[in-house]
Amino acid sequence: MSDFSPSGPDAEAAVVRAAQAGDQRALDTLVADHLPLVYNVVGRSLNAPSDTDDVVQDVMLQMVRDVGRLRDPAAFRSWLVAIAMRQVRRYWRIRRAAPPSGGGEGEAETAQPADPGADFADLSTAVLHLSDQRRETAGATRWLDADDRELRAVWWMEVAGQLSRAELAATLEIPPAQAGVRVQRMKARLEVARAVVRALAAVPRCPALDRVLHGWDGRPTGLWRKRAARHVRECPVCCGVFEEVVPAERLLADLALVPVPPALIALTAAALRAGGGAGAGGAGQSTLASGPALPAPRHLQRMGRGHGRRVGHGLAQRERPRRLRGRPARRVHGPSPLKTSSTPAPHSRTDSE
């Protein structure tokens, strides 16, 4: 943890209780220690860095505002990730409601930018120096539907040791047994997506696959994933892509988190100052809310130098400017960072693709 570091098995719960009592150091510690987790969960769920930063700020603002209402401090981590998931779902609901900009119905959730170098999968590859099948697994995320990307993001955190299975189930707000079933189905679709990625990368590529993909604009969507997967399973040339595949959980185990970009650290601190940092107990002046001229808290500054909790092997050099609340900007996930969204009912999936 950061400067505020109780010891013992219940250390995190102790920090939460202190934050609820109004200890600003504890609140700053919660923000600094959990920003990398939120950034990775949101980033892997959306796979769109242009919107990830805004959603992450929304999550951290809601955490600071609502932590005082948390009844069980030991459940803080799953409670926080559940907030992140609700913000991600809110993003997708608003995006679905937006006027279509092209493409077939139902493709908005899987359609990615024509330049995949701008997405979170390539960011993971570049920053964490992924190679071979790890890169392939990260790239397969682009071919998953929104619900599967959301579940995979949380499952990745479980495999990486950031969440337990009980916390994963609590995050999804479903029983552990049902969570296990959903994870297995998502993993099956992830393996299909990995096979598609491998078949597309083959040199030379199967001519029959090229014919199947005639008219494809290069944007990964659920429709084209199903067409390509059907061909790969039936084609004697492409079926070899299923051989020598290492299970995804072995590839992702102990993989570091993508570090939080310095620009996002600064913007999060500024957003918390603007939104009021002392939302837990009200006692004491927030170091985050002391005025726009102050630097980020020491905990966030140290994260910017690579000392956050499991934040990888260095910082991403992604210093493009971001927009703060209240300034004209393109926003697709809602007008107010402080408005709490209701939790939608869990979605069931029967598609085997």
C-alpha positions as CSV (number, residue, x, y, z in Angstrom):
1,M,0.0,0.0,0.0
2,S,1.0,3.7,0.2
3,D,2.0,5.8,3.3
4,F,-1.1,4.7,5.2
5,S,-0.3,1.0,5.6
6,P,-1.8,-1.0,8.4
7,S,-0.4,-4.5,8.7
8,G,-2.1,-7.8,9.0
9,P,-4.6,-9.9,7.0
10,D,-7.3,-7.3,7.3
11,A,-5.1,-4.4,6.2
12,E,-7.3,-3.3,3.3
13,A,-10.4,-3.4,5.4
14,A,-8.6,-1.3,8.0
15,V,-7.8,1.3,5.4
16,V,-11.4,1.3,4.2
17,R,-12.7,1.8,7.8
18,A,-10.3,4.7,8.3
19,A,-11.5,6.3,5.1
20,Q,-15.1,5.9,6.2
21,A,-14.2,7.6,9.4
22,G,-12.8,10.6,7.5
23,D,-9.1,9.9,7.4
24,Q,-7.9,11.6,4.2
25,R,-4.7,9.6,4.0
26,A,-6.6,6.4,4.0
27,L,-8.9,7.7,1.3
28,D,-6.0,8.8,-0.9
29,T,-4.4,5.3,-0.3
30,L,-7.6,3.6,-1.6
31,V,-7.5,5.8,-4.7
32,A,-3.8,5.2,-5.4
33,D,-3.8,1.5,-4.6
34,H,-6.9,0.6,-6.7
35,L,-6.6,2.9,-9.7
36,P,-4.5,0.4,-11.6
37,L,-7.1,-2.3,-11.0
38,V,-10.0,-0.1,-12.2
39,Y,-8.0,1.1,-15.2
40,N,-7.3,-2.5,-16.3
41,V,-10.8,-3.7,-15.7
42,V,-12.4,-0.8,-17.6
43,G,-9.8,-0.8,-20.3
44,R,-10.1,-4.5,-21.1
45,S,-13.9,-4.2,-21.0
46,L,-14.2,-1.3,-23.4
47,N,-11.0,-1.8,-25.4
48,A,-11.3,1.8,-26.4
49,P,-8.7,4.1,-24.7
50,S,-10.5,7.2,-26.1
51,D,-13.3,6.5,-23.6
52,T,-11.5,4.4,-21.0
53,D,-10.0,7.4,-19.2
54,D,-13.4,9.1,-18.8
55,V,-15.1,6.0,-17.4
56,V,-12.2,5.4,-15.0
57,Q,-12.6,8.9,-13.6
58,D,-16.3,8.3,-13.2
59,V,-15.6,5.1,-11.2
60,M,-13.1,6.7,-8.9
61,L,-15.4,9.7,-8.3
62,Q,-18.2,7.4,-7.3
63,M,-15.9,5.4,-5.1
64,V,-14.8,8.5,-3.2
65,R,-18.4,9.6,-2.8
66,D,-20.0,6.3,-1.8
67,V,-17.3,4.5,0.2
68,G,-18.9,5.8,3.4
69,R,-22.0,3.7,2.6
70,L,-20.2,0.4,2.2
71,R,-21.4,-1.9,5.0
72,D,-18.7,-4.5,4.8
73,P,-15.2,-3.0,4.4
74,A,-13.8,-6.5,3.6
75,A,-15.9,-6.5,0.4
76,F,-14.3,-3.2,-0.8
77,R,-12.5,-4.7,-3.8
78,S,-15.5,-6.5,-5.3
79,W,-17.7,-3.5,-4.5
80,L,-15.3,-1.2,-6.4
81,V,-15.1,-3.5,-9.4
82,A,-18.9,-3.8,-9.4
83,I,-19.0,0.0,-9.7
84,A,-16.7,-0.2,-12.7
85,M,-18.8,-2.9,-14.3
86,R,-22.0,-0.8,-13.9
87,Q,-20.2,2.2,-15.5
88,V,-19.1,0.0,-18.4
89,R,-22.7,-1.3,-18.9
90,R,-23.9,2.3,-18.8
91,Y,-21.4,3.1,-21.5
92,W,-22.7,0.3,-23.7
93,R,-26.3,1.2,-23.1
94,I,-25.8,4.7,-24.2
95,R,-23.7,3.6,-27.2
96,R,-26.4,1.2,-28.3
97,A,-29.0,4.0,-28.0
98,A,-26.9,6.3,-30.2
99,P,-27.8,6.6,-33.9
100,P,-26.0,3.9,-35.9
101,S,-22.9,5.1,-37.8
102,G,-22.8,2.1,-40.2
103,G,-22.5,-1.6,-40.0
104,G,-25.0,-4.3,-39.3
105,E,-27.4,-4.4,-36.4
106,G,-25.8,-5.8,-33.2
107,E,-22.3,-5.1,-34.4
108,A,-21.7,-2.0,-32.3
109,E,-20.5,-4.0,-29.3
110,T,-17.7,-5.8,-31.1
111,A,-16.8,-3.3,-33.8
112,Q,-13.4,-1.8,-33.1
113,P,-11.4,1.1,-34.7
114,A,-10.0,0.4,-38.2
115,D,-6.6,1.2,-36.6
116,P,-6.3,-1.5,-33.9
117,G,-3.1,0.2,-32.7
118,A,-5.3,2.6,-30.8
119,D,-7.0,-0.1,-28.6
120,F,-6.2,-1.6,-25.2
121,A,-5.1,-4.9,-26.6
122,D,-2.3,-3.3,-28.5
123,L,-1.5,-1.1,-25.5
124,S,-1.1,-4.3,-23.4
125,T,1.1,-5.8,-26.1
126,A,3.4,-2.8,-26.3
127,V,3.6,-1.9,-22.6
128,L,3.8,-5.4,-21.2
129,H,6.0,-6.7,-24.0
130,L,3.7,-9.6,-24.8
131,S,4.8,-12.2,-27.3
132,D,3.5,-15.2,-29.2
133,Q,0.3,-16.6,-27.7
134,R,0.0,-13.9,-25.1
135,R,-0.2,-11.3,-27.8
136,E,-2.7,-13.6,-29.7
137,T,-4.9,-13.9,-26.6
138,A,-4.9,-10.1,-26.0
139,G,-5.8,-9.6,-29.7
140,A,-8.6,-12.1,-29.5
141,T,-10.4,-9.7,-27.1
142,R,-11.4,-7.5,-30.1
143,W,-13.5,-10.4,-31.4
144,L,-15.6,-10.8,-28.3
145,D,-19.0,-9.3,-27.6
146,A,-19.3,-6.6,-24.9
147,D,-20.6,-9.0,-22.3
148,D,-17.7,-11.4,-22.9
149,R,-15.2,-8.6,-22.8
150,E,-16.6,-7.4,-19.5
151,L,-16.4,-10.9,-18.0
152,R,-13.0,-11.6,-19.5
153,A,-11.7,-8.4,-17.9
154,V,-12.8,-9.5,-14.5
155,W,-11.6,-13.1,-15.0
156,W,-8.2,-11.8,-16.1
157,M,-7.9,-10.0,-12.8
158,E,-8.8,-13.3,-11.0
159,V,-6.2,-15.2,-13.0
160,A,-3.6,-12.5,-12.3
161,G,-4.3,-12.8,-8.6
162,Q,-6.1,-9.5,-8.2
163,L,-9.5,-11.0,-7.4
164,S,-10.7,-14.2,-5.9
165,R,-13.5,-16.3,-7.4
166,A,-15.8,-15.1,-4.6
167,E,-14.9,-11.5,-5.4
168,L,-15.5,-12.2,-9.1
169,A,-19.0,-13.6,-8.4
170,A,-19.8,-10.7,-6.1
171,T,-18.7,-8.3,-8.8
172,L,-21.0,-9.9,-11.3
173,E,-23.7,-10.1,-8.5
174,I,-24.4,-13.7,-9.2
175,P,-23.8,-16.9,-7.2
176,P,-20.3,-18.5,-7.5
177,A,-21.6,-21.6,-9.3
178,Q,-23.3,-19.4,-11.9
179,A,-20.2,-17.3,-12.2
180,G,-18.2,-20.5,-12.9
181,V,-20.5,-21.5,-15.7
182,R,-20.3,-18.0,-17.3
183,V,-16.5,-18.1,-17.1
184,Q,-16.4,-21.5,-18.9
185,R,-18.6,-20.3,-21.7
186,M,-16.6,-17.1,-22.1
187,K,-13.4,-19.1,-22.2
188,A,-14.8,-21.3,-25.0
189,R,-15.7,-18.2,-27.1
190,L,-12.2,-16.7,-26.3
191,E,-10.6,-19.9,-27.7
192,V,-12.7,-19.6,-30.8
193,A,-11.6,-16.0,-31.2
194,R,-7.9,-17.0,-30.7
195,A,-8.3,-19.6,-33.5
196,V,-9.7,-16.8,-35.8
197,V,-6.8,-14.5,-34.9
198,R,-4.3,-17.3,-35.6
199,A,-6.0,-18.2,-39.0
200,L,-6.0,-14.6,-40.1
201,A,-2.3,-14.3,-39.2
202,A,-1.3,-17.4,-41.1
203,V,1.2,-17.0,-43.9
204,P,0.1,-17.8,-46.5
205,R,-3.5,-17.3,-45.5
206,C,-6.0,-20.0,-46.6
207,P,-7.5,-18.9,-49.9
208,A,-10.9,-20.3,-48.9
209,L,-10.9,-18.2,-45.8
210,D,-10.2,-15.1,-47.9
211,R,-13.3,-16.0,-50.0
212,V,-15.4,-16.3,-46.8
213,L,-14.1,-12.9,-45.7
214,H,-14.9,-11.2,-49.0
215,G,-16.4,-7.8,-48.2
216,W,-15.0,-7.7,-44.7
217,D,-13.7,-4.2,-43.8
218,G,-11.1,-5.3,-41.3
219,R,-13.2,-4.4,-38.2
220,P,-13.7,-7.4,-35.8
221,T,-17.4,-8.0,-35.2
222,G,-19.4,-10.9,-33.9
223,L,-20.9,-11.7,-37.3
224,W,-17.5,-12.0,-39.0
225,R,-16.1,-14.0,-36.0
226,K,-18.9,-16.6,-36.4
227,R,-18.3,-16.8,-40.2
228,A,-14.5,-17.2,-39.8
229,A,-14.9,-19.6,-36.9
230,R,-17.3,-21.8,-38.9
231,H,-14.8,-22.0,-41.8
232,V,-11.8,-22.7,-39.4
233,R,-13.6,-25.6,-37.8
234,E,-14.5,-27.2,-41.1
235,C,-11.4,-26.4,-43.3
236,P,-8.7,-29.1,-43.4
237,V,-6.1,-26.3,-44.1
238,C,-7.2,-24.1,-41.2
239,C,-8.0,-26.7,-38.6
240,G,-4.3,-26.8,-37.5
241,V,-4.8,-23.5,-35.7
242,F,-6.3,-25.4,-32.8
243,E,-3.1,-27.4,-32.2
244,E,-0.4,-26.5,-29.6
245,V,-2.6,-23.9,-28.0
246,V,-1.7,-23.0,-24.4
247,P,-4.7,-22.5,-22.2
248,A,-5.5,-18.8,-21.7
249,E,-5.3,-19.0,-17.9
250,R,-1.7,-20.3,-18.0
251,L,-0.8,-17.4,-20.3
252,L,-2.4,-14.7,-18.2
253,A,-1.3,-16.0,-14.8
254,D,0.9,-13.5,-12.9
255,L,0.9,-11.1,-15.9
256,A,1.4,-7.6,-14.6
257,L,-1.3,-5.0,-15.0
258,V,-1.0,-2.3,-17.7
259,P,0.4,0.7,-15.9
260,V,-1.9,3.8,-15.5
261,P,-0.8,6.5,-17.9
262,P,0.7,9.6,-16.1
263,A,-1.9,11.8,-17.9
264,L,-4.8,9.8,-16.4
265,I,-3.2,9.9,-12.9
266,A,-3.1,13.7,-13.1
267,L,-6.6,13.9,-14.6
268,T,-8.0,11.6,-11.9
269,A,-6.5,13.8,-9.2
270,A,-7.9,16.9,-10.8
271,A,-11.3,15.4,-11.2
272,L,-11.3,14.3,-7.5
273,R,-10.4,17.8,-6.5
274,A,-13.2,19.3,-8.6
275,G,-15.7,16.7,-7.3
276,G,-14.6,17.0,-3.7
277,G,-12.2,14.4,-2.2
278,A,-13.6,14.3,1.3
279,G,-16.7,12.3,0.6
280,A,-16.2,9.5,3.0
281,G,-16.4,11.0,6.5
282,G,-16.1,14.7,5.9
283,A,-13.4,15.2,8.6
284,G,-10.4,17.0,7.4
285,Q,-9.5,18.8,4.2
286,S,-8.9,16.6,1.2
287,T,-5.5,16.7,-0.4
288,L,-7.4,16.1,-3.6
289,A,-9.8,19.0,-3.2
290,S,-7.5,21.8,-2.0
291,G,-7.7,23.8,-5.2
292,P,-6.7,23.4,-8.9
293,A,-3.1,24.6,-8.4
294,L,-2.1,21.7,-6.1
295,P,-0.2,18.7,-7.6
296,A,-1.5,15.2,-7.4
297,P,-1.4,13.5,-4.0
298,R,1.9,11.8,-3.1
299,H,0.4,8.4,-3.6
300,L,-0.7,9.2,-7.2
301,Q,2.7,10.8,-7.9
302,R,4.4,7.6,-6.9
303,M,2.1,5.6,-9.1
304,G,3.3,7.8,-11.9
305,R,6.9,6.7,-11.2
306,G,5.9,3.0,-11.4
307,H,5.5,2.3,-7.6
308,G,1.8,1.5,-7.7
309,R,0.4,-2.0,-6.8
310,R,1.4,-4.4,-9.6
311,V,1.5,-1.7,-12.2
312,G,3.8,-3.5,-14.6
313,H,7.3,-2.8,-16.0
314,G,7.2,0.9,-16.5
315,L,4.8,3.6,-17.6
316,A,3.0,3.9,-20.9
317,Q,4.2,6.9,-22.8
318,R,0.7,7.9,-23.7
319,E,0.6,11.6,-22.9
320,R,-2.2,12.8,-25.1
321,P,-4.4,15.4,-23.5
322,R,-7.7,14.4,-22.0
323,R,-10.8,16.4,-21.3
324,L,-12.2,17.1,-17.8
325,R,-15.8,17.3,-16.8
326,G,-17.8,20.3,-17.9
327,R,-15.7,21.1,-20.9
328,P,-17.0,20.5,-24.5
329,A,-16.1,17.0,-25.4
330,R,-17.3,13.9,-27.2
331,R,-18.8,11.7,-24.4
332,V,-20.6,8.5,-25.0
333,H,-21.1,7.3,-21.5
334,G,-23.4,9.9,-19.9
335,P,-23.5,13.5,-18.8
336,S,-22.5,13.4,-15.2
337,P,-19.7,11.5,-13.5
338,L,-21.5,11.6,-10.2
339,K,-24.8,10.1,-11.3
340,T,-25.2,6.5,-10.0
341,S,-26.6,4.1,-12.5
342,S,-28.8,1.2,-11.6
343,T,-27.5,-2.3,-11.9
344,P,-29.0,-4.2,-14.9
345,A,-30.0,-7.8,-14.6
346,P,-27.2,-10.2,-15.5
347,H,-27.3,-11.3,-19.1
348,S,-27.4,-15.0,-20.0
349,R,-25.6,-16.3,-23.1
350,T,-26.4,-19.4,-25.1
351,D,-24.4,-18.6,-28.2
352,S,-21.7,-21.2,-28.5
353,E,-19.5,-19.1,-30.8
